[in-house]
């Protein structure tokens, strides 16, 4: 980790001590771990976010990508499907498109709602 990343992570960790279930802070921490090439830590936090706040839509794409990279394609598809369903419910066109594309790339485009 470089100094800026270390300082940012220290700040996030300090805030998380006071507010461990804060969705945004957990998301920020997961992105820092992802950026620092610590995918297992990022995956763990993204899963925690889904448990804490299943409506936090951005988490699904990020988690799915990390699972794909880890060779956990089946689990990634499940995460993308859950996120896609939520995106459709929220009428979030951008997220629906991103998650549909991720599913299409993995060959899981048999869902009539994908597009």
Backbone as a printed PyTorch tensor [residue, N CA C, xyz], in Angstrom:
tensor([[[  0.8350,  -1.1830,   0.0000],
         [  0.0000,   0.0000,   0.0000],
         [  0.8800,   1.2450,   0.0000]],

        [[  0.5010,   2.2280,  -0.8010],
         [  1.2320,   3.4790,  -0.7510],
         [  0.6990,   4.3360,   0.3940]],

        [[  1.3580,   5.4680,   0.6610],
         [  0.9800,   6.3020,   1.8120],
         [ -0.4440,   6.8220,   1.7320]],

        [[ -0.8540,   7.2650,   0.5570],
         [ -2.2100,   7.8010,   0.4060],
         [ -3.2330,   6.7130,   0.6890]],

        [[ -3.0100,   5.5420,   0.1140],
         [ -3.9260,   4.4270,   0.3320],
         [ -3.9270,   4.0200,   1.7980]],

        [[ -2.7390,   3.9670,   2.4070],
         [ -2.6380,   3.6020,   3.8190],
         [ -3.4030,   4.5990,   4.6730]],

        [[ -3.2070,   5.8760,   4.4160],
         [ -3.9030,   6.9050,   5.1860],
         [ -5.4070,   6.8110,   4.9960]],

        [[ -5.8500,   6.5920,   3.7630],
         [ -7.2840,   6.4780,   3.4820],
         [ -7.8550,   5.2580,   4.1950]],

        [[ -7.1460,   4.1430,   4.1360],
         [ -7.6210,   2.9270,   4.7860],
         [ -7.6430,   3.0940,   6.2990]],

        [[ -6.6330,   3.7690,   6.8550],
         [ -6.6170,   4.0170,   8.3020],
         [ -7.8140,   4.8690,   8.7140]],

        [[ -8.1180,   5.8740,   7.9260],
         [ -9.2580,   6.7370,   8.2140],
         [-10.5690,   5.9510,   8.1490]],

        [[-10.7120,   5.1390,   7.1150],
         [-11.9220,   4.3150,   6.9730],
         [-12.0290,   3.3490,   8.1500]],

        [[-10.9120,   2.6990,   8.5080],
         [-10.9170,   1.7400,   9.6260],
         [-11.3010,   2.4280,  10.9290]],

        [[-10.7930,   3.6260,  11.1190],
         [-11.1160,   4.3800,  12.3330],
         [-12.6190,   4.6970,  12.3840]],

        [[-13.1780,   5.1220,  11.2620],
         [-14.6070,   5.4190,  11.2260],
         [-15.4440,   4.1510,  11.3930]],

        [[-14.9530,   3.0410,  10.8530],
         [-15.6810,   1.7730,  10.9920],
         [-15.7010,   1.2780,  12.4360]],

        [[-14.6770,   1.6130,  13.2040],
         [-14.6740,   1.2400,  14.6200],
         [-15.8520,   1.8800,  15.3460]],

        [[-16.1760,   3.1020,  14.9620],
         [-17.2860,   3.8220,  15.5810],
         [-18.6310,   3.4090,  14.9950]],

        [[-18.6050,   2.9570,  13.7530],
         [-19.8380,   2.6630,  13.0270],
         [-19.6390,   1.4140,  12.1630]],

        [[-19.4700,   0.2340,  12.7770],
         [-19.0870,  -0.9670,  12.0230],
         [-20.1110,  -1.4430,  10.9880]],

        [[-21.3530,  -1.0370,  11.1230],
         [-22.3670,  -1.4880,  10.1770],
         [-22.7330,  -0.4400,   9.1300]],

        [[-21.9230,   0.6160,   9.0340],
         [-22.1820,   1.6570,   8.0420],
         [-21.9010,   1.0920,   6.6440]],

        [[-22.9270,   1.0640,   5.8310],
         [-22.8160,   0.4660,   4.5030],
         [-21.7770,   1.1650,   3.6480]],

        [[-21.8390,   2.4850,   3.6000],
         [-20.9130,   3.2230,   2.7510],
         [-19.4660,   3.0300,   3.1840]],

        [[-19.2050,   3.0730,   4.4890],
         [-17.8380,   2.8740,   4.9740],
         [-17.3340,   1.4710,   4.6570]],

        [[-18.1820,   0.4750,   4.8170],
         [-17.7950,  -0.8890,   4.4600],
         [-17.5130,  -0.9930,   2.9670]],

        [[-18.3440,  -0.3480,   2.1580],
         [-18.1490,  -0.3590,   0.7100],
         [-16.8080,   0.2920,   0.3630]],

        [[-16.5210,   1.4210,   0.9940],
         [-15.2470,   2.1090,   0.7560],
         [-14.0670,   1.2200,   1.1480]],

        [[-14.1820,   0.5330,   2.2710],
         [-13.1090,  -0.3710,   2.7130],
         [-12.9200,  -1.5020,   1.7090]],

        [[-14.0140,  -2.0720,   1.2400],
         [-13.9250,  -3.1720,   0.2680],
         [-13.2500,  -2.7070,  -1.0140]],

        [[-13.5880,  -1.5120,  -1.4750],
         [-12.9490,  -0.9860,  -2.6850],
         [-11.4550,  -0.7600,  -2.4780]],

        [[-11.0720,  -0.3140,  -1.2800],
         [ -9.6480,  -0.1370,  -0.9820],
         [ -8.9170,  -1.4860,  -1.0110]],

        [[ -9.5250,  -2.4960,  -0.4070],
         [ -8.9030,  -3.8310,  -0.4400],
         [ -8.8240,  -4.3560,  -1.8670]],

        [[ -9.8480,  -4.1060,  -2.6480],
         [ -9.8350,  -4.5270,  -4.0590],
         [ -8.6850,  -3.8450,  -4.7920]],

        [[ -8.5520,  -2.5430,  -4.5760],
         [ -7.5020,  -1.7670,  -5.2290],
         [ -6.1180,  -2.2280,  -4.7870]],

        [[ -6.0010,  -2.6510,  -3.5290],
         [ -4.7170,  -3.1030,  -2.9850],
         [ -4.4470,  -4.5820,  -3.2590]],

        [[ -5.2510,  -5.1630,  -4.1440],
         [ -5.0840,  -6.5570,  -4.5470],
         [ -5.2040,  -7.5150,  -3.3580]],

        [[ -6.2230,  -7.2680,  -2.5460],
         [ -6.5580,  -8.1630,  -1.4380],
         [ -8.0120,  -8.6100,  -1.6430]],

        [[ -8.2390,  -9.4270,  -2.6860],
         [ -9.6040,  -9.7630,  -3.0710],
         [-10.4020, -10.5120,  -2.0120]],

        [[ -9.7610, -11.3640,  -1.2320],
         [-10.5150, -12.1230,  -0.2240],
         [-11.1000, -11.2090,   0.8420]],

        [[-10.3220, -10.2030,   1.2550],
         [-10.8390,  -9.2410,   2.2280],
         [-11.9940,  -8.4510,   1.6250]],

        [[-11.8330,  -8.0450,   0.3540],
         [-12.8900,  -7.2900,  -0.3250],
         [-14.1520,  -8.1350,  -0.4590]],

        [[-13.9950,  -9.3930,  -0.8620],
         [-15.1470, -10.2970,  -1.0130],
         [-15.8810, -10.4310,   0.3140]],

        [[-15.1280, -10.6260,   1.3690],
         [-15.7260, -10.7860,   2.6910],
         [-16.5580,  -9.5580,   3.0820]],

        [[-16.0180,  -8.3900,   2.8260],
         [-16.7410,  -7.1590,   3.1870],
         [-17.9530,  -6.9630,   2.2810]],

        [[-17.8080,  -7.2220,   0.9840],
         [-18.9650,  -7.0820,   0.0940],
         [-20.0980,  -8.0230,   0.5200]],

        [[-19.7450,  -9.2320,   0.9430],
         [-20.7770, -10.1660,   1.4190],
         [-21.4350,  -9.6360,   2.6930]],

        [[-20.6310,  -9.0390,   3.5620],
         [-21.1700,  -8.4410,   4.7900],
         [-22.1590,  -7.3340,   4.4330]],

        [[-21.8190,  -6.5220,   3.4360],
         [-22.7010,  -5.4280,   3.0300],
         [-24.0460,  -5.9740,   2.5570]],

        [[-24.0140,  -7.0370,   1.7700],
         [-25.2740,  -7.6250,   1.2830],
         [-26.1050,  -8.1380,   2.4510]],

        [[-25.4440,  -8.6950,   3.4660],
         [-26.1740,  -9.1400,   4.6610],
         [-26.7710,  -7.9610,   5.4220]],

        [[-25.9880,  -6.8870,   5.5540],
         [-26.4280,  -5.7130,   6.3140],
         [-27.4680,  -4.8810,   5.5660]],

        [[-27.2510,  -4.7190,   4.2700],
         [-28.0710,  -3.8130,   3.4740],
         [-28.2310,  -4.3830,   2.0660]],

        [[-29.1270,  -5.3630,   1.9040],
         [-29.2640,  -6.0280,   0.6100],
         [-29.7200,  -5.1030,  -0.5190]],

        [[-30.1550,  -3.8990,  -0.2000],
         [-30.5680,  -2.9480,  -1.2300],
         [-29.4190,  -2.0890,  -1.7470]],

        [[-28.2130,  -2.2700,  -1.2220],
         [-27.0640,  -1.4830,  -1.6790],
         [-26.5700,  -2.0610,  -3.0020]],

        [[-27.1590,  -1.5820,  -4.0630],
         [-27.0570,  -2.1780,  -5.3960],
         [-25.6350,  -2.2800,  -5.9460]],

        [[-24.8160,  -1.2870,  -5.7300],
         [-23.4660,  -1.2790,  -6.3010],
         [-22.6290,  -2.4780,  -5.8620]],

        [[-22.9530,  -3.0200,  -4.7230],
         [-22.1900,  -4.1360,  -4.1660],
         [-22.2330,  -5.3710,  -5.0610]],

        [[-23.3500,  -5.6270,  -5.6840],
         [-23.5310,  -6.8660,  -6.4430],
         [-22.5640,  -6.9620,  -7.6210]],

        [[-22.4040,  -5.8910,  -8.3580],
         [-21.4970,  -5.9120,  -9.4990],
         [-20.0530,  -6.0950,  -9.0290]],

        [[-19.6660,  -5.3240,  -8.0160],
         [-18.2990,  -5.4110,  -7.5030],
         [-17.9860,  -6.8150,  -6.9770]],

        [[-18.9050,  -7.3660,  -6.1970],
         [-18.7080,  -8.7030,  -5.6500],
         [-18.6620,  -9.7380,  -6.7660]],

        [[-19.5570,  -9.6200,  -7.7240],
         [-19.5750, -10.5530,  -8.8460],
         [-18.2590, -10.5600,  -9.6080]],

        [[-17.7080,  -9.3790,  -9.8610],
         [-16.4370,  -9.2810, -10.5860],
         [-15.3050,  -9.9570,  -9.8080]],

        [[-15.2770,  -9.7440,  -8.4930],
         [-14.2310, -10.3770,  -7.6810],
         [-14.3860, -11.8940,  -7.6600]],

        [[-15.6260, -12.3550,  -7.5830],
         [-15.8620, -13.8020,  -7.5940],
         [-15.4610, -14.4050,  -8.9380]],

        [[-15.7700, -13.7110, -10.0140],
         [-15.3340, -14.1670, -11.3480],
         [-13.8240, -14.3120, -11.3910]],

        [[-13.1300, -13.2770, -10.9370],
         [-11.6670, -13.2750, -10.9620],
         [-11.0880, -14.4040, -10.1110]],

        [[-11.8290, -14.7910,  -9.0720],
         [-11.3770, -15.8750,  -8.1910],
         [-11.7590, -17.2510,  -8.7430]],

        [[-12.3760, -17.2690,  -9.9230],
         [-12.7690, -18.5390, -10.5380],
         [-14.0550, -19.1160,  -9.9750]],

        [[-14.8100, -18.3210,  -9.2460],
         [-16.0670, -18.7840,  -8.6370],
         [-17.2440, -18.3170,  -9.5020]],

        [[-17.2750, -18.8360, -10.7230],
         [-18.2430, -18.3820, -11.7150],
         [-19.6810, -18.6250, -11.2860]],

        [[-19.9560, -19.7920, -10.7470],
         [-21.3240, -20.1100, -10.3410],
         [-21.8180, -19.1340,  -9.2690]],

        [[-20.9680, -18.8460,  -8.3010],
         [-21.3310, -17.9080,  -7.2390],
         [-21.4840, -16.4930,  -7.8060]],

        [[-20.6150, -16.1280,  -8.7510],
         [-20.7070, -14.8130,  -9.3910],
         [-22.0470, -14.6650, -10.1040]],

        [[-22.4630, -15.7070, -10.8150],
         [-23.7480, -15.6710, -11.5210],
         [-24.8900, -15.4660, -10.5330]],

        [[-24.8470, -16.1590,  -9.4130],
         [-25.9010, -16.0020,  -8.3970],
         [-25.9500, -14.5620,  -7.8840]],

        [[-24.7850, -13.9790,  -7.6500],
         [-24.7190, -12.5980,  -7.1620],
         [-25.2480, -11.6490,  -8.2310]],

        [[-24.8080, -11.8370,  -9.4770],
         [-25.2930, -10.9830, -10.5650],
         [-26.8130, -11.0960, -10.7170]],

        [[-27.3360, -12.3070, -10.6270],
         [-28.7950, -12.4880, -10.7480],
         [-29.5400, -11.7410,  -9.6420]],

        [[-29.0450, -11.8590,  -8.4120],
         [-29.6830, -11.1530,  -7.2910],
         [-29.6320,  -9.6480,  -7.5050]],

        [[-28.4860,  -9.1650,  -7.9360],
         [-28.3370,  -7.7360,  -8.1970],
         [-29.2150,  -7.2810,  -9.3490]],

        [[-29.2990,  -8.1150, -10.3830],
         [-30.1360,  -7.7760, -11.5390],
         [-31.5980,  -7.6580, -11.1270]],

        [[-32.0540,  -8.5960, -10.3230],
         [-33.4400,  -8.5630,  -9.8470],
         [-33.6990,  -7.2710,  -9.0720]],

        [[-32.7640,  -6.9140,  -8.1940],
         [-32.8940,  -5.6960,  -7.4100],
         [-32.8750,  -4.4600,  -8.3110]],

        [[-31.9820,  -4.4470,  -9.2970],
         [-31.8840,  -3.3080, -10.2120],
         [-33.1830,  -3.1020, -10.9790]],

        [[-33.7970,  -4.2090, -11.4180],
         [-35.0710,  -4.1190, -12.1150],
         [-36.1430,  -3.5570, -11.1780]],

        [[-36.1790,  -4.0690,  -9.9470],
         [-37.1500,  -3.5810,  -8.9560],
         [-36.9830,  -2.0930,  -8.6910]],

        [[-35.7200,  -1.6340,  -8.6570],
         [-35.4400,  -0.2230,  -8.3760],
         [-35.5250,   0.6310,  -9.6370]],

        [[-35.7490,  -0.0110, -10.7700],
         [-35.8050,   0.6760, -12.0580],
         [-34.5040,   1.4370, -12.3370]],

        [[-33.3820,   0.8130, -11.9770],
         [-32.0630,   1.3930, -12.2020],
         [-31.5350,   0.8470, -13.5310]],

        [[-31.6940,   1.6300, -14.5660],
         [-31.3680,   1.1800, -15.9210],
         [-29.8820,   0.8900, -16.0830]],

        [[-29.0300,   1.7580, -15.5290],
         [-27.5860,   1.5620, -15.6540],
         [-27.1490,   0.2520, -14.9930]],

        [[-27.5700,   0.0410, -13.7600],
         [-27.1910,  -1.1840, -13.0450],
         [-27.7840,  -2.4170, -13.7170]],

        [[-29.0240,  -2.3060, -14.1950],
         [-29.6490,  -3.4310, -14.8960],
         [-28.8070,  -3.8100, -16.1070]],

        [[-28.3680,  -2.8130, -16.8560],
         [-27.5400,  -3.0660, -18.0360],
         [-26.2030,  -3.6890, -17.6980]],

        [[-25.5370,  -3.1690, -16.6650],
         [-24.2290,  -3.7070, -16.2620],
         [-24.3430,  -5.1550, -15.8100]],

        [[-25.3500,  -5.4270, -15.0140],
         [-25.5190,  -6.7920, -14.4970],
         [-25.9770,  -7.7380, -15.6000]],

        [[-26.8000,  -7.2610, -16.5280],
         [-27.2060,  -8.0740, -17.6690],
         [-26.0030,  -8.4300, -18.5340]],

        [[-25.1450,  -7.4330, -18.7570],
         [-23.9450,  -7.6610, -19.5580],
         [-23.0260,  -8.6760, -18.8820]],

        [[-22.8710,  -8.5590, -17.5780],
         [-22.0260,  -9.5030, -16.8380],
         [-22.5670, -10.9250, -16.9850]],

        [[-23.8780, -11.0700, -16.8850],
         [-24.5010, -12.3900, -17.0450],
         [-24.3350, -12.8990, -18.4780]],

        [[-24.4930, -12.0170, -19.4420],
         [-24.3460, -12.3900, -20.8420],
         [-22.9330, -12.8960, -21.1220]],

        [[-21.9490, -12.1810, -20.6010],
         [-20.5460, -12.5700, -20.7970],
         [-20.2720, -13.9540, -20.2050]],

        [[-20.9290, -14.2600, -19.0920],
         [-20.7370, -15.5690, -18.4620],
         [-21.6290, -16.6480, -19.0790]],

        [[-22.3690, -16.2700, -20.1140],
         [-23.2160, -17.2510, -20.8010],
         [-24.4980, -17.5510, -20.0670]],

        [[-24.8930, -16.6780, -19.1660],
         [-26.1150, -16.8920, -18.3970],
         [-27.1570, -15.8560, -18.8140]],

        [[-27.4720, -15.8680, -20.1020],
         [-28.3890, -14.8660, -20.6330],
         [-29.7440, -15.4590, -20.9870]],

        [[-30.0980, -16.5860, -20.3770],
         [-31.3700, -17.2160, -20.7140],
         [-32.5500, -16.6030, -19.9790]],

        [[-32.2710, -15.6020, -19.1560],
         [-33.3370, -14.9030, -18.4300],
         [-34.0330, -13.9400, -19.3650]],

        [[-35.3290, -14.0720, -19.5210],
         [-36.0870, -13.2070, -20.4230],
         [-36.0330, -11.7520, -20.0110]],

        [[-35.7980, -11.4970, -18.7110],
         [-35.7690, -10.1200, -18.2210],
         [-34.3990,  -9.4740, -18.3740]],

        [[-33.3970, -10.2010, -18.8590],
         [-32.0370,  -9.6920, -18.8770],
         [-31.9290,  -8.3550, -19.6000]],

        [[-32.6700,  -8.1830, -20.6470],
         [-32.5920,  -6.9210, -21.3800],
         [-33.9080,  -6.2480, -21.3120]]])
